[in-house]
Amino acid sequence: MLYPVGMPLSDHERKLLAEMEAAFEQDDPRLVSTLTGKARTKQASRVLAGVITLLFGMSVLFGGLVAKVVLVSLAGFLIALTGAFLMVTNFSLPGRGGKKNAKPRWSDRLENRWDRRNDQ
C-alpha cells in the first residue's frame, strides 16, 4: 500500500521496514547496491581514477606542446601513461565460466591464454 509522502510511520512499521531491508541486503547485496546507487567497487573507482588521470595527462601534454615546453609535455605524457596503466590493470571483463562471482582481470585472461598455448 502506498502512503502519502507526509504520513509518518509508527515505531512498529519502522522496525518491520528495517528488518525487511536487512534481510533483503543479506539476500542480494549486489542488487541493493545497484538500486541504491552504490554499485561502484574499488576496481571501478580505480578505472575511473585512471580515466581522469589519463585525461588530465593529455591536457598537460597538449598544453606543453602549445607552450613549446618539452618538460611539461614529457610530464603530461608520463601522467597520461600512468592513467592508462591504472585503467588497463584494473579493467576486467565480465566473468566467464569458473566461479559465479569471479571476474578475471584482463591480465589474468592473457596469462591463461599464454599458458594454454604453451601446454599445446
Secondary structure as UniProt FT lines:
FT   TURN            5..6
FT   HELIX           11..27
FT   HELIX           29..36
FT   HELIX           42..67
FT   HELIX           70..90
FT   HELIX           106..119
//
